[in-house]
Amino acid sequence: MDIQEYIASGVLELYATGLLPPAERLEVDRMSALYPQVQAELQAISDSLDSYAQLHAVEPPAHLKEKVLRAIITTAPIGNTVAEITPEPEGKQISFPVDSPLDESSAAPGYSWWAIAATVLLLVSAGFNFYFFTNWQRSENQYQLALASQNRYAQQVQQVNNKLQLTTEELQFLTHNKTQRVDLKGVQKSPSSSVLVYWNTKTKGVLLKVADLPVPPPKRQYQLWALENGKPIDAGMLDLSDSTAVQHMKTIANAQAFAITLEPEGGSQNPTLQEMYVMGQI
């Protein structure tokens, strides 16, 4: 089990607030005993809840105690009282005192206390909601970051694997006993130019590596030709965007020589002999 995923699942927050069933609480106790990270996170959550409760604690007004006591006295049952009556002389009317009505303010129920209690509960509930939402949002952000990092890593690994596979194939091609190396050397138009061509007489594959060629002018591109019995055969266009790369050209069935000419961008059906830069015999 991934401990970080377990911590980020939210089960520790439910444990701290007492919302987990007994069986799941036992599981949290077990994980806390086994993993110090879980115990530390659980302690941090408990400390956060304590801090929040202290931060939002509401101190009752000074007169609240008096009002509560008065409400209790007012609502308490009044016991039967026996009044001692002193006999009056005969013929004299006996009058009984009539109690004055209770003060309405003292007889009113203590609803203020319940309003304050409800307000406190509402604040605590809002605090829990904010705390859980913040933790959920943090976990979601961490998950998205981890997912993006994983995707980038997977792409990088795939690129490395592709490059490794290509390099392995090129190495096998170059070391194959049917692969011939053809040195294309500069002709009169560009004596310092040099290109290497590798042609496999079995697979008919062709690889090309530029050693030295002038940068072509705009709208112009180098084209490789294979010469079979003096007839030029298109072997593909050169890409000089990466001069260090080995380029895969078109397959050639038969050839006695290779040459490169400078042609309009996209290539020509026939080589422009006046624009030949290198040539090499097999």
Residue pairs with C-beta under 8 A, 6 or more apart in sequence:
3 35
3 37
3 38
4 37
6 31
6 38
7 37
7 38
7 41
8 139
8 142
8 143
9 139
10 132
10 135
10 136
10 139
11 20
11 24
11 28
12 28
12 38
12 41
12 42
12 45
13 45
13 131
13 132
13 135
14 20
14 24
15 24
15 25
15 28
15 42
16 42
16 45
16 46
16 49
17 49
17 128
20 28
28 38
28 42
31 38
32 38
32 39
32 42
33 39
48 131
49 131
52 127
52 131
53 124
53 127
56 123
56 124
56 127
58 116
58 119
58 120
58 123
60 116
64 112
64 113
64 116
67 110
67 112
67 113
68 110
68 113
70 106
71 108
71 109
71 110
71 113
72 110
73 106
74 102
74 106
74 107
74 108
75 109
85 94
88 94
170 207
170 246
173 179
173 198
173 200
173 203
173 205
173 207
174 198
174 207
176 200
176 202
176 203
178 200
178 201
178 202
178 203
179 198
179 199
179 200
179 201
180 198
180 199
180 200
180 201
180 282
181 196
181 197
181 198
182 196
182 197
182 198
182 199
182 257
182 258
182 280
182 281
182 282
183 194
183 196
183 280
184 194
184 195
184 196
184 197
184 258
184 259
184 260
184 278
184 279
184 280
185 193
185 194
185 278
185 279
185 280
186 192
186 193
186 194
186 212
186 277
186 278
187 193
187 276
187 277
187 278
187 279
189 274
189 275
189 276
189 277
190 213
190 214
190 277
190 278
192 212
193 212
193 213
193 214
193 277
193 278
194 211
194 212
194 278
195 208
195 209
195 210
195 211
195 212
195 213
195 260
195 278
195 280
196 208
196 209
196 211
197 206
197 207
197 208
197 224
197 249
197 258
197 280
198 206
198 207
198 208
198 209
199 205
199 206
199 252
199 255
199 258
199 282
200 206
203 251
204 251
204 252
204 253
205 248
205 251
206 224
206 226
206 235
206 236
206 248
206 249
206 250
206 251
206 252
207 246
207 247
207 248
207 249
208 224
208 238
208 246
208 247
208 249
209 246
209 247
210 238
210 240
210 243
210 247
213 222
213 238
213 240
213 260
213 277
213 278
214 277
215 240
216 222
216 240
216 262
219 264
219 265
220 262
220 263
220 264
220 265
221 237
221 238
221 262
221 263
221 264
221 265
221 266
221 267
222 237
222 238
222 240
222 260
222 261
222 262
222 263
222 277
223 234
223 235
223 236
223 237
223 238
223 260
223 261
223 262
223 263
223 267
223 268
223 271
224 234
224 235
224 236
224 237
224 238
224 249
224 258
224 259
224 260
225 232
225 233
225 234
225 235
225 258
225 259
225 260
225 261
225 271
226 232
226 233
226 235
226 252
226 255
226 257
226 258
227 233
227 255
227 256
227 257
227 258
227 259
228 253
228 254
228 255
228 256
229 256
232 259
232 270
232 271
233 252
233 255
234 250
234 267
234 269
235 249
235 250
235 252
235 258
236 247
236 249
236 250
237 266
237 267
238 247
238 260
239 245
239 247
255 282
256 281
256 282
257 279
257 280
257 281
257 282
258 279
258 280
258 282
259 271
259 276
259 278
259 279
259 280
260 276
260 277
260 278
260 279
261 271
261 272
261 273
261 275
261 276
261 277
262 272
262 275
262 277
263 271
263 272
263 275
